[in-house]
């Protein structure tokens, strides 16, 4: 960009001095750092307070806004400020003017942009090379701040103000302050709804799978994916062990097809079928093994939810925030005689936006991407006659007792050894079911 293309700015003091020199009426709102003045460029001469000047930063730069629509450069020309136009200062210059935590936050942004992001209500994430990982306890970003401080200390020779800034941030409180400021900077700030926003992307161990075309590509931080499967995608895997296991525990063809379809649909990452599949049956019948294999293959896309998530009187919005970005959530082993929290079931399986929060954190809103499975020997009691609730409940009975010797052929062991299978078979099924659902 050449000088003629560079945007130019004027300072607050420049504008105020010009208004005083030309006897323009204005009001100064010191606390808000604003001037409200008559616009010198307006042609109607009405004398209304049409021009608003707002200080944008400590550097004193201002934004000019006329309620009558005057172009800012017209206002500058009317104020005879053309000769005072100057190029805006660089980020380095701004950082040099800010003290301690603010200055270090700017330096932190320069050095760690692309390595960390922050979502209000969820906290910090760091890039692992394959996905954005939630930074529990801010351990990774604290390490990044410490690196910034070390680099700044090395650069502080001849810059006593920078040395003071480093010294002021070398405590735990100082680092916390830097992170609070940095969280609002554009280099780090993302909105919750931007995370895991594309339901057709499945982040696998060996790349990101586009379920629309079953095309695998490299991991990309710009996708803002926070989940990842444990299994790698392999388009040559036949899934023979998985199919043999399903035939053993669900010998009925129609019954066996249903969980296949539901799992395939769940991989899409959007709630189109408002259902709650309930896998039930007493004894060694394979239902827990089936779910364990799915949980393992899908990695962080699948979760074991709070067992009381759907129990009347024991639900909590704190546990519900963990559903964000998931494809499958499993509620296991409800207590015998437990009553179903019917309104919670309808809300968490209905496809509406979910409002939840982490402990001691702000509330967040997100679109659901999960399908909930309940796995239990004791189906919960349903006391109401709400048709919308009954329509959601899909009971899958496991009535075959699996012999102990057959456990060696179950998919869990081989899935953990080979780390393959489900993403290929499930991905193809997800593509086929995207328009018609599990039924």
Secondary structure, DSSP 4 states (H G I P E B T S, - for coil): --GGGS-EE-BHHHHHHHHHHTT--EEEETTTTEEEE--TT-SS------EEEEE-STT-BEEEEETT---HHHHHHHTT-GGG-EEPPPHHHHHHHS-HHHHHHHHHHHHHBTTEEEETTTEEEEE-SSSEEE-GGGHHHHHHHHHHHHHHHHT-TT-HHHHHHHHTTSSHHHHHHHHHHHTTSTTTEE-GGGTT--TTEEEETTEEEETTTTEEE---GGG------SSPP-TT---HHHHHHHHHH--SHHHHHHHHHHHHHHTT-S--S--EEEEE-SSS-SHHHHHHHHHHHHGGGEEE--TTTTBTT---HHHHGGGTT-SEEEEE-PPTTPBB-HHHHHHHHS---EEEE-TTS-EEEE----EEEEEESSPPB-----HHHHTTEEEEE--PPPPGGGGGGSHHHHHHHH--SHHHHHHHHHHHHTTT---
